[in-house]
Amino acid sequence: MSATTSPNPGCTTTNPICNTTTNTCVQCANNTHCSGTPATPVCNTTTGRCGVCYIDNNGASLGCPTASPVCLVDLLNSSNNRCVQCTTTNTTACATPLCNPTTNTCITCVANPPNLPDPGCTDLNKKVCKVNSTNSANNICVKCIRGGPPILNPSRGCNDGTPTHVCLENSTPANNICVECLDNTDCPAPTRFSSNNICLVDTTSPSNNRCVQCTTTNTTACTGATPVCNTTTNTCVQCTTTNTTACTGATPICATNTCVSCTSNAQCLAINPSTPVCNAPIGRCVQCTATNTTACTGATPMCDLITNTCGVCTSNAQCSAISPSTPVCNSGSCVQCVNDYTCSTNPNRICNTTTNQCVQCTATNTTACTGATPICNITTNTCVACTSNAQCLARNSSNPVCNSGSCVQCLLPSDCTSYPPNRRRCVQLNAEPRSLLYTCQPCYIDSGTGLSIGCPDGCHCWISPDLVGGTPAGIGCYSNVNNTTACTPSP
């Protein structure tokens, strides 16, 4: 268009330029003419009007900056033209060819349910557009979202044809994942993919969430023939190693979550010590069999071969057959003894009638406690060495002194003060015979010198060769060879 560059006759201040081609007055012929209107600095040379921007004959937007490169034209009032990011017909500036027609801004994607992928979502692993209700420029493509459609599956992006049909939304939506379940309501239903009705949630790795038959805390599905939850496989089974309640009768053993017959005593002992024997022909765990009566002890020492249970004895012969060490039947139990007579073949000849055992001694019978073990330990019922004079005195006042574990008459002359004057010498060293040691006597013969000790000069010590209880029947000081004239022993 050619136009004068100054006001022309017939033109007004509003349209001061004459378009000589059309002989009409216009607002402008170039951008210079629009410099007086900062809000509308661009001249549309076709219409001769100043505006924010316009589209030329080639469809190019003129007057718009790079950030908002598209001119949105108001056909009724070009002064309302404005520069925007995009329009529905011009998405050149958008990374994805999608424009929000309301805000004329580029968006990543738009939701287009029920079809997938949503427009703008080209990654097959992220086919769903998560719409930002506040700012559509922040729409992003994600794996899945909660909320329909489809109505039967409230998770878009999680294929209804696979078990992982539920969307687990993350605080960072880009990390949304499809899982099998979030809670029990995601498990069995006509539109679900499992006959299991409990959601096992893995708090560490939610992608492992799965629908199971049972859990440690929920075993409601385990009934009837499969009453126990295998917490390793989360399935209902007949039994586990820790729960064999269902395994009874002819199938008492749990093997691979199934009740079966026993094959060894070790199996029976492990499940119930009160029935430790496997009766292999019938597969049952019992108390005893003809070849194994180990469990029949105490008050029930006999095995009833019909019921395979332990019962009471009724005769000594039964007890002897079971064990020679407990040959006596006493009130239904096999014991070692009931009186001293029943210990007659035992090395320990005294019966402790409280424990029914043959022992060395009791509080009322210490006859076997002599020599180096003169004292009865009534706790262990054994003969032991003495440790005090009081023990020896209590046992036998004739030997009231404890000497290296044995009870003797004396160790010192003072121990003989209770004897007659002619027996107040305590024989200790070099005495003959040896049975005189630690006894109160009138005299003795020194085995080293052959001298008579305890007799006055001219007298000798005579010791009778006859023994009474291991001690000479007679001993004394005599002056003649016939041992008929006694001498008074030396003090």
C-alpha positions in Angstrom: 0.0 0.0 0.0 1.3 3.4 -0.8 0.3 6.2 1.5 1.2 9.7 2.3 3.5 10.2 5.3 1.6 13.2 6.6 -2.0 14.0 7.4 -4.0 14.4 4.3 -7.0 16.5 3.6 -10.1 14.5 4.4 -8.3 12.3 6.9 -8.9 12.6 10.7 -6.5 12.4 13.6 -7.8 8.9 14.3 -7.0 7.8 10.8 -4.5 10.3 9.6 -2.9 8.3 6.7 -4.3 8.2 3.2 -4.1 4.8 1.5 -3.7 5.9 -2.1 -4.5 2.5 -3.4 -7.9 2.3 -1.8 -8.3 6.1 -1.3 -9.2 5.5 2.3 -7.9 7.1 5.5 -6.2 4.5 7.8 -4.4 4.5 11.1 -1.1 3.4 9.8 1.0 2.4 6.8 4.0 1.1 8.8 5.1 0.5 12.4 6.4 4.1 12.6 2.9 5.4 12.5 2.0 3.2 15.6 4.9 4.6 17.7 2.5 6.9 19.5 0.4 4.0 20.8 2.8 1.8 22.9 0.1 -0.8 23.7 -0.4 -1.4 20.0 3.1 -0.9 18.4 2.6 -3.0 15.2 1.0 -1.9 12.0 -1.1 -4.4 10.1 -0.4 -3.1 6.6 -3.4 -4.9 5.2 -5.9 -3.3 7.4 -4.0 -0.2 8.2 -4.6 -0.6 11.9 -2.2 -0.5 14.8 -2.3 -3.5 17.1 -0.3 -5.9 19.4 0.3 -8.3 16.6 -1.1 -9.6 13.3 -0.9 -12.5 10.9 0.5 -11.7 7.5 -0.7 -13.2 4.2 1.6 -16.1 4.6 0.1 -17.0 8.0 3.1 -15.9 9.9 2.6 -14.1 13.3 4.3 -10.7 13.3 5.1 -8.6 16.3 5.2 -11.4 18.9 8.3 -12.2 21.1 10.0 -15.7 21.1 8.3 -16.6 24.5 4.8 -16.0 23.0 5.3 -16.4 19.3 1.7 -16.8 18.1 -0.7 -13.9 17.4 -4.2 -14.6 18.6 -6.4 -12.5 16.3 -9.7 -10.8 17.4 -11.5 -10.6 14.1 -14.0 -8.0 15.5 -11.4 -5.8 17.1 -7.8 -6.1 16.2 -6.8 -4.0 19.1 -7.6 -7.1 21.2 -5.0 -9.2 19.3 -2.5 -10.7 21.7 0.7 -12.8 21.7 0.3 -16.3 23.1 2.3 -19.5 23.3 0.0 -21.4 21.1 -3.5 -21.8 19.6 -5.3 -24.9 18.6 -4.1 -24.3 15.0 -0.6 -23.2 15.8 1.5 -25.3 18.2 4.8 -24.6 16.6 6.3 -23.4 19.9 5.2 -26.5 21.9 7.4 -29.4 22.5 4.3 -31.6 22.1 1.6 -30.4 19.6 -0.9 -29.7 22.4 -2.3 -26.4 23.3 -4.7 -25.4 26.1 -7.4 -23.5 24.2 -8.5 -21.6 27.3 -5.1 -20.4 28.4 -3.3 -20.7 25.0 -0.3 -22.3 26.7 1.6 -25.4 25.7 0.8 -28.5 27.7 2.5 -31.9 27.8 -0.6 -34.0 27.6 -4.4 -34.1 27.9 -6.6 -36.8 29.4 -8.7 -38.6 26.9 -10.5 -41.4 28.7 -11.1 -44.2 28.3 -8.7 -44.6 25.4 -4.9 -44.9 26.0 -2.4 -43.6 25.4 -3.6 -40.1 26.2 -2.6 -37.4 23.6 0.9 -36.3 24.3 2.0 -39.5 26.1 4.2 -41.3 23.7 6.1 -43.4 26.2 4.3 -46.8 26.4 5.3 -47.1 30.0 3.7 -43.8 30.8 0.5 -43.6 28.8 -1.7 -41.7 31.2 -1.9 -37.9 31.5 -2.1 -36.7 35.0 -3.9 -33.4 34.8 -2.9 -30.5 37.1 -6.1 -28.9 38.0 -4.4 -25.6 38.9 -2.0 -25.2 36.0 -2.4 -27.4 32.9 1.2 -26.5 31.9 2.2 -28.9 34.7 0.3 -31.9 33.2 2.6 -34.9 33.1 2.6 -38.4 31.6 2.7 -41.1 34.3 2.4 -44.9 34.5 -1.1 -44.7 36.1 -3.5 -42.8 38.2 -6.3 -43.6 40.6 -9.7 -42.6 39.5 -11.8 -44.0 36.6 -12.8 -44.6 34.1 -13.1 -47.5 33.5 -15.7 -47.7 36.3 -14.9 -51.4 37.1 -11.2 -50.6 37.6 -10.6 -47.2 39.3 -7.0 -47.2 38.1 -6.2 -45.8 34.6 -3.0 -47.2 33.1 -3.1 -50.6 35.0 -4.2 -53.2 32.5 -7.3 -55.0 33.6 -5.9 -58.1 31.9 -3.1 -58.6 34.4 -3.0 -59.1 38.2 -1.2 -55.7 38.7 -4.4 -53.8 38.1 -4.3 -51.2 40.9 -2.4 -47.9 40.8 -0.2 -47.0 43.8 0.2 -43.3 43.6 3.5 -41.7 44.8 4.1 -38.2 46.2 6.2 -37.9 43.1 3.6 -38.9 40.4 6.3 -39.9 37.9 7.0 -42.8 40.3 3.4 -44.1 40.2 3.4 -47.9 39.8 0.8 -50.7 39.1 0.5 -53.3 41.9 -1.7 -56.3 42.6 -3.4 -54.7 45.6 -3.4 -51.9 48.2 -5.8 -53.5 50.6 -8.2 -56.4 50.8 -10.8 -54.6 48.7 -8.5 -54.9 45.7 -8.5 -58.7 45.9 -11.2 -61.1 44.8 -14.2 -59.9 42.9 -15.6 -60.8 39.5 -13.4 -58.3 37.9 -10.2 -59.3 39.8 -7.6 -61.9 38.9 -7.1 -64.0 42.1 -9.2 -66.3 44.2 -7.4 -65.0 47.2 -9.0 -62.3 49.3 -6.3 -60.9 51.5 -3.8 -58.2 50.5 -0.3 -58.9 51.7 1.4 -55.4 51.8 5.1 -55.2 51.4 6.0 -51.9 53.1 9.6 -52.1 51.9 8.9 -52.9 48.3 5.2 -52.1 47.4 5.7 -53.6 43.9 5.6 -56.9 45.7 2.1 -56.4 47.1 0.0 -59.4 46.3 -3.3 -61.1 47.0 -2.9 -64.2 49.2 -5.0 -66.8 51.0 -3.7 -65.9 54.4 -1.1 -64.0 56.5 0.3 -64.3 60.0 -2.4 -62.0 61.3 -5.3 -63.1 59.0 -6.1 -66.8 58.7 -9.9 -66.5 58.3 -9.7 -68.3 54.9 -8.0 -71.4 56.4 -10.7 -73.8 57.4 -11.8 -77.4 56.8 -9.1 -79.6 55.3 -6.6 -76.8 55.2 -6.9 -75.0 58.6 -3.3 -73.7 58.9 -1.5 -70.8 57.3 1.9 -71.4 55.8 3.3 -68.0 56.4 6.2 -68.6 54.0 3.9 -69.2 50.9 0.9 -67.5 52.5 -1.3 -70.4 51.5 -3.8 -72.5 53.5 -2.4 -76.0 54.2 -3.2 -79.0 56.3 -0.3 -78.5 58.7 3.1 -76.9 59.2 6.1 -77.8 61.3 4.8 -75.5 64.1 1.2 -76.4 63.8 0.3 -80.1 63.6 -3.1 -79.9 65.2 -4.7 -81.6 62.3 -2.3 -84.5 62.3 -3.8 -87.2 64.5 -4.5 -90.9 64.5 -2.9 -92.8 61.7 -1.4 -89.6 60.2 0.4 -87.9 63.1 3.4 -86.4 61.2 3.5 -83.2 59.1 5.6 -83.6 55.9 5.5 -81.0 53.2 2.3 -79.4 54.8 0.5 -82.7 54.6 -0.4 -85.1 57.5 1.2 -88.6 57.0 1.9 -91.8 58.9 5.0 -92.0 61.2 8.1 -93.9 60.1 10.5 -93.4 63.0 10.5 -92.9 66.8 12.4 -89.6 66.3 9.4 -88.2 64.5 7.0 -89.1 67.3 9.3 -87.9 70.0 9.6 -84.5 68.3 5.9 -83.9 68.1 4.9 -85.3 71.5 7.2 -86.7 74.1 4.3 -88.5 75.8 3.9 -90.8 72.7 7.5 -91.2 71.6 7.3 -94.6 69.8 6.2 -95.1 66.2 4.0 -98.2 65.8 5.1 -98.6 62.2 2.5 -101.2 61.0 -0.3 -98.7 61.7 1.6 -95.5 61.4 0.6 -94.2 64.8 2.6 -92.6 67.5 2.1 -94.5 70.8 3.5 -94.8 74.3 5.0 -98.2 73.9 5.3 -101.4 71.8 6.4 -104.9 72.5 9.9 -103.9 71.4 10.1 -100.4 72.9 8.9 -99.7 76.5 11.3 -96.9 77.2 8.4 -94.5 78.1 7.0 -96.9 80.6 8.5 -95.8 83.9 7.6 -94.7 87.4 4.0 -95.4 88.2 3.2 -97.0 84.8 6.1 -99.4 84.1 4.2 -102.0 82.0 3.2 -101.8 78.3 -0.3 -102.9 77.4 0.3 -104.4 74.0 -3.4 -104.0 73.0 -3.7 -100.3 73.6 0.0 -99.5 73.3 -0.2 -97.6 76.5 1.9 -97.7 79.8 0.2 -99.2 82.9 0.9 -100.4 86.4 2.7 -103.6 87.3 1.0 -106.5 89.2 3.9 -108.8 90.1 7.6 -108.9 90.8 8.1 -111.2 87.8 6.9 -108.4 85.5 9.4 -105.9 87.0 12.3 -108.4 86.9 11.5 -109.0 83.2 11.6 -105.3 82.5 14.8 -104.5 84.4 16.8 -106.5 86.9 17.7 -103.2 88.6 14.1 -102.6 89.7 12.8 -106.1 90.3 10.1 -105.4 92.9 6.5 -104.4 92.2 5.3 -101.8 94.8 1.9 -100.3 94.4 1.9 -100.6 90.6 5.5 -99.2 90.2 8.7 -101.2 89.7 11.3 -100.3 92.3 14.6 -101.5 93.6 13.4 -102.4 97.1 10.8 -102.3 99.7 12.9 -103.6 102.7 16.5 -104.6 103.5 15.7 -108.2 102.4 15.0 -107.1 98.8 18.5 -105.6 98.8 20.1 -108.9 99.6 21.6 -109.3 96.1 22.6 -105.7 95.8 26.1 -104.4 96.8 24.2 -101.9 98.9 22.3 -103.9 101.4 20.1 -101.3 103.1 16.7 -100.2 101.6 15.8 -96.5 101.7 12.1 -97.0 102.0 11.4 -93.4 101.1 13.0 -93.6 97.7 12.8 -97.5 97.4 16.5 -97.7 96.5 19.3 -99.9 97.9 21.8 -97.7 99.6 24.9 -97.9 101.8 23.3 -96.4 104.8 20.3 -94.4 106.2 19.8 -92.2 109.2 18.6 -95.3 111.2 21.1 -97.9 109.8 24.8 -97.1 109.6 26.1 -100.6 110.1 27.9 -100.6 106.7 29.8 -97.4 107.6 33.2 -98.5 109.1 36.9 -97.9 108.7 37.8 -95.0 106.5 34.1 -94.1 105.9 32.4 -94.3 109.3 29.8 -91.6 108.8 26.5 -91.8 106.9 25.7 -88.9 104.6 21.9 -89.0 104.9 21.4 -86.8 101.9 23.2 -89.2 99.5 22.8 -92.3 101.7 26.5 -93.1 101.3 29.3 -93.8 103.8 31.9 -91.0 104.0 34.9 -90.0 106.1 34.3 -88.2 109.3 35.1 -84.5 109.6 34.6 -83.8 113.4 34.8 -85.6 116.8 31.1 -84.8 117.2 30.2 -87.0 114.3 32.2 -89.9 115.7 30.8 -89.4 119.3 27.3 -89.4 117.9 27.9 -92.6 115.9 29.7 -94.6 118.6 30.9 -93.3 122.0 33.6 -96.0 122.1 35.4 -94.3 119.2 34.7 -90.6 119.7 37.7 -89.1 118.0 38.0 -88.2 114.3 41.4 -89.0 112.9 42.0 -88.5 109.1 38.4 -89.5 108.3 38.3 -92.5 110.6 36.7 -92.7 114.1 39.2 -93.9 116.8 39.4 -94.2 120.6 42.1 -91.6 121.0 44.8 -89.4 119.6 46.1 -88.0 123.0 46.4 -89.4 126.5 43.7 -86.9 127.5 41.3 -88.8 125.2 41.6 -91.8 127.6 40.7 -90.1 130.9 37.4 -91.8 130.9 39.0 -95.3 131.0 40.3 -97.1 134.1 43.7 -96.0 135.3 45.4 -99.0 133.8 44.1 -98.0 130.3 44.9 -94.4 130.0 47.8 -94.8 127.6 46.9 -93.8 124.0 48.7 -96.3 121.7 49.8 -94.4 118.5 53.2 -95.2 117.1 55.2 -98.4 116.5 52.6 -100.5 118.2 52.2 -104.2 117.8 49.8 -105.5 116.8 48.6 -102.7 114.5 45.1 -103.1 115.8 46.2 -101.4 119.0 46.8 -98.0 117.2 44.7 -95.1 118.5 43.2 -97.2 121.4 43.4 -96.7 125.1 45.6 -99.5 126.6 47.8 -100.2 129.6 50.9 -100.9 127.4 52.2 -101.9 124.0 55.3 -103.3 122.4 57.5 -101.0 120.3 57.9 -102.7 117.0 61.2 -101.0 116.4 63.0 -101.8 119.7 60.9 -104.7 121.0 60.6 -102.9 124.4 57.4 -103.0 126.4 56.1 -99.5 126.7 54.0 -98.6 129.7 55.2 -101.3 132.1 57.5 -100.7 135.1 61.0 -102.2 135.2 61.1 -105.9 135.6 57.7 -106.3 133.9 56.8 -106.9 130.3 53.8 -106.2 128.1 51.8 -109.3 127.2 49.2 -109.2 124.4 46.8 -112.0 124.0 46.9 -113.6 120.6 43.1 -114.1 120.7 41.2 -111.3 119.1 37.8 -109.9 119.9 36.5 -107.6 117.2 39.9 -107.3 115.7 41.5 -106.2 119.0 43.5 -108.5 121.4 41.3 -110.2 124.0 43.7 -109.3 126.7 46.7 -107.0 127.3 48.6 -106.0 130.4 51.9 -105.8 132.3 53.2 -109.1 133.9 56.4 -110.0 135.9 56.7 -113.7 135.1 56.9 -115.6 131.8 53.6 -117.3 132.4 51.9 -114.0 132.4 50.1 -114.7 135.6 51.6 -112.1 137.9 50.4 -108.7 137.0 52.3 -105.5 137.4 50.8 -102.1 137.9 51.3 -100.2 134.6 53.4 -97.1 134.7 51.5 -93.9 134.8 
